[in-house]
């Protein structure tokens, strides 16, 4: 029996891939033990909620427990460092906000997490809002910024921008 060229190439490709497929069947199923999600902020916040919601979904989908561990301190650096120093086996996952990108420009770490950790997926988007006290007398964004910036209208409790720290970059305390 003579095989057409295309059918022969398909059979040859399948035969060549057979050792690869049999090797995959021997590989260990992931996850074979609980996966740890490290959240570098306190429990109860938005990031913690997203991590727990995602962990619950993945636990049911994968049939393996996802443990959410909040490692707080130093503006999230404790948790980020713990994730960066963990074994690179896929069983420790850092769930963090996008502020992690600017952190190396503000503070120094004990590890180079930019080279150690790899972004995998965006889990959620967090809308940002502008909110003012009713006594300011504005009802729209246009009114808020007309005649000068919003920040210039509100007295600061402390000169935040003269201090360099992770918190001052993220928060602006107002009276």
Secondary structure, DSSP 4 states (H G I P E B T S, - for coil): -PPPHHHHHHHHHHHHHHHHHHHHHHSPPS-SS-EEEEESS-TTSHHHHHHHHHHHHHHHHHTS-EEEEE---GGGHHHHHHHHHS-SSSSEEEE--TTHHHHTTTS--SS-HHHH-----------------GGG---SHHHHHTTS-HHHHS-BSS-GGGS-SHHHHH---B-
